[in-house]
Amino acid sequence: MTPDDIHFRVPAVADAEAIARLHVASWREAYSAIVPASVLDAVDVADRIARWQGYLASEGVTFLAEAGGGAAGFIRAGVPDKPMVADADGHIFALYVLQRHHRRGIGRRLLALTAAEWLRRGGRALSVGVLTENRPALAFYRGAGASFAQADTYRWDGHDLPESIYVFRNLPDLARFA
C-alpha cells in the first residue's frame, strides 16, 4: 500500500460505528501492557458507538484516515472542560492509528490537519495527555514538536494511571504538513 492509498476526511455521524470499533481495537493494541485487562475487556463497543455519534454531531475537530477501504486512524480535538495547560486553548482528546498502519505518516498528517483547522478557528495551542507508560506515543508526540508540560493522573474505570501532558505551541509549524 502506498501513501496514495491513504485518504483523510472529516467523518460524518454515519462513521460513528467504524470509528468506535477502531477506537476500541486501538486501545487494546496500545494499552495491553499498561491498562489492566479487566478494564480493556469491559469496554462496551455499543457505548463507544453512542459516544462517537455525539462527538461527530458536536463542534469539535475530527479527522478520519482511511486505508485499504477501511478506517485506519482518527483524531478528535476541541475545547476541554478544564484546560490542561494554561496557554493551550484546545486539547487533543484522542489520536489513534491501528498498529498495522503505523509508520506511514498517518498520525503526523492527522495532527497537521487538526493544527491547521485549530488555527483556522483562531486557536493558538493544543495540549494532549498521554499515558506515561506508552513510550511509543510519547516519542511520537515529541518527534512531532510537542513539549512536556506537566505530570498528571488519568483515572480510567477506577484505576489511576500516570499521564504526561504535552503541548503543541507552534501550530503553524505542525500545520505545514496538512
Buried (B, 14 or more C-beta within 10 A) or exposed (E): EEEEEBEBEEBEEEBBBBBBBBBBBBBBBBBEEBBBEEBBEEBEEEEBBEBBBEBBEEEBBBBBBBBEEEBBBBBBBBEBEEBBBEEBBBBBBBBBBBEEBBEBBBBBBBBBBBBBBBBEEEBEBBBBBBBBBBEEBBEBBEEBBBEEBBEBEBEBEEEEBEBBBBBBBEBEEBBEBB
